[in-house]
Every structure is written in structure tokens, then in C-alpha cells.
Amino acid sequence: MGKAFFRLSDQIIRRKRARPAEPADWRKRISDHVAAALLVYAFLQIIVMAAVMQSHQAAFLPYVVLVLLVAGVIPAFRKVERWWERLDDGVSTDSAWEHRFRRDLRTLWITALGLPVFVGASCEAGLAIMRWV
């Protein structure tokens, strides 16, 4: 049974290696990343702001910040996606664009993961200062 398993896994590996690698379509890949980053951003923003709102029940500031950030991030992410969508079919699979793609991915994911945490901490600090004064 063990030999049959290893033989099967070897066949699967050989089949994967035998397929020609398709060139990366940067437009499709960036679109997938933008969609995922927006979902992650929205989820984190809601979680972080819910924690801030829970600790300061009567504060109106977290609601305003939540609406403004979601309204600001969606167009910014869409702008990145639109830039990649404008590439021609021949250029969209060119490996010369990989550096730009990686740079845009870093920016996209740092924003999606970092902005909710930064804004939540800033709101928390701002509300604490307002309570002190």
C-alpha cells in the first residue's frame, strides 16, 4: 500500500512538472489581491473599531472614522486595480512588470493590514485624551 501511494504521488508530481507554465496575467492577479485585501481590510476595520466603540460607548468619533476610512480605501484600491486593467493583452503577461506588481502588492497589503490597527490605536488614544481634558 505504501509503495502504491508513493508511485501515485510521483505520477502527480511528474504531471505537474510536465505542464508548461502559463505566463502570469498581472491584471487578473492584482484584481484577486485587491478583492482579498478589501475583504481583509473591512473585516479588520470592523473588529478594531468595534473594540474601540465598546470601550467608549457614547463616542461618535469611531463611527465617523469607520465610514471615512471605508469610503477612502475603496477608491484607492480601485485606482491600483484600474492601473493594471489598462495594460494591453501582450504586455499583461510580460515578466518585466513583476517588480511593479510586487511593489503594488506590498503597498496594498500593508495598507489593508496596517491601517485598521493604526487608526484604531489613534482613535483609542484620541478618545482617552478627550476624556482626560
Buried (B, 14 or more C-beta within 10 A) or exposed (E): EEEEEEEEEEEEEEEEEEEEEEEBBBBEBBBEBBEEBBEBBBEBBEEBBEEBBEEBEEBEBBEEBBEEBBEEBBEEBEEBBEEBBEBEEEEBBEEEBEEEBEEBBEBBBEBBBEBBEEBBEEBBEBBEEEEEE
